[in-house]
């Protein structure tokens, strides 16, 4: 059966963006939705009458292979390095942010007791890279589609790990207000009847 295209979503097809910035070298990202339910029972019954949802919690974690944005300044001094030609492909299109170093998620607002009340939430958007041969991608000029959104995240834990002979890794944990699966949300838009 020659000519088959890949049918399953793989991590190589995904792109993680925080706000509008593409996050380079994210090793893994995982999140869970926790829905707390309570059993409702009454006198005269052996079993519960209902299971009622009472609380929701979204949480996740991510590991990032950290690089320094100072490399961008050094590349300009390298002969033949103009335009980022000496950089790996993933770094060439990465925007340098003034408030953080490289692809780190750590800013001056996070984990700072003085500026804790000034810190803002952030969204994590996960996109699927579409095949260049896909008709819808060529027609619209779009090369990716939004799959998941982790809404209004706040960092809860940051640990940095490095050992001799390895690269520096940042391990980040976060809470979020909600997680949105856009493939499911889009299908509900067409399946549910409009309420007047």
N, C-alpha and C positions, 0 to 999 in steps of 0.2 A: 504494500500500500504506500507507494511513493507519493511525495508531494504534500504530506500532512503538515499542518501548521501547529505550533504549540497551543494547547487548549486550556492549560492551567496557569493560574497566576503565580509567578515566582518572584522572589525577592530581587532578582536582577532587573525586573521590569518596574520596580517601585522607585519613587523619588520622594524624599521627605523635605517639606518646606516649613520653616517656622516664620509665620507672617508671609512675606514675599521672598525670603532668603532661602536658597537651596542649601540644605545641610549636607556637607561632604563627609564621607567616611563614617557614616552611622553603621555600626556593626549589627546591631539588632534593636528592635523596638517591640515591646509587648505591653498590652494593656488589658484590663478586665473591667467589666461592669458588675457591680455588686448590688443586688436588690434585696433589702432586708424585708422579710415577710413575718407576720405574726399570725398565729393560729387563733381563731375566734371560736370559742365554745360556749356552751350554756348548760344550765342545770337541766337534767333529764335526758342528756344525750351522752353516749359513750364516745362519739367521734366529734371532730371539729366541724363546724358549720361552714367555715370559709377560711381561706388564707388571704390576708389583706396586706398589700405592700405598704410599708410605712417609711422607708428611707432608701435613698439611692446614693451610690458612691462610684465614681470612676477613678481609676488609678492605673499608673503604668510606670515603665522604666525604659531606659535606653542606654546603650554603650556607644561611645564615640572615640575613634582613634584621633587623638588631638594633633593638630599641626599649628604652627605659629604663623601669623600674618606678616611677621618681619621678613619672611622669605620673599615676599613681593618686592620689597625694597632692594634686596640683594640681587634679584634676577636682572634688574635694569643695569647693574654694573657688570654682568657677565657678557662677554662677547657673543653675539648671536642670540642673546636671551631677550631681545626686545619683543614686546607683545606677548610675553608669557610662553615663548616657544620652548623654554627649558623646563617648564613645569609639567607635571602629569596632567592628563586630560581633564580629570575631575576638578582640578584647581583652577584651570584657565578661565572658566566662566563663573567662578565663585566671587561674590561681592565681599569686599572687606568692610566690616562694620566698625565704626569708630569706638563703640562702647565695649567691644570684646576682642579677644585675641583669637584669630583664626576661626575655627568652627566650634569654639567653646560655647556652651550655653550659659556660662557664668558671667554675669554682669555685676556692676558695682551695687545694684539694688538688691540682689539676692543674697541671703545669709548675712546681711549687714543690719545689726540691731538698730542703728541710727536711722537707716533709710527703709526699714521694713514696711512702714505704712505708705511709702511712696512707690513701692514696687507695683508693677502692672502685670496683669495676666497676659498670656500669649496663646495663640492657636497653633496646633500642629496639624498640617494638611498632608495627606499622603496621596500621591498621584500615581496612576499607571501610565507608563510610557507606551504610546500606541505605535504599531508598526508603520513605517513610512509608506508602505504599500496600501495601507487601509484607505478605502475610498473616502470615508468620512473625514479622516485626518487630512488628506490631500485637498479636499474640497474646502474645508473650513480653515486650513492652515494651522490647526491645533494639533500638537504632537503628544498631548497628555490629557487624561481625564481624572477628575477628582473622585477618589474612592472612599476615603475616611476623613473625618475631621474630629480632632480632639479639642473641644471647645473650652476656652478660658482656663488654661493650665497654670498651675503654680508649682514651682519646684519645692520638694520636701526633703530631698537628700542628695548630696553630691559627694562622691568619693573618687579619688584619683589613684590609679594603680600603675606602678611600673616596677619592673624587675630588670636586672642586667640582661642585655640581649633581646629586649622586647621594646615595643613602642608604648608611649604613654596612652593610657585609656582613661576616659572620664565615664564614670557610671552615675547616671542621673535617675532619680525617682521623682514622680510628680503626681499631683491630684488634678482632676479636671471636673468641670461642672457637668459635662455631658460628652458622650461619644456618638457621632453621627455616621452611620453607614449609608453613603449616598446611593449605592446600588439598590438598597432596600427602600430608602426614602423615595427615590424616583419611581419605583414600581408601585408604591402606595399612592402616589399622586394620580396614577391612572386607574388603580383598582378600586379606590374608595369613592363612593358617590359624593357629590358636592352637597353640603348642608346649606339650606337657605335660612 
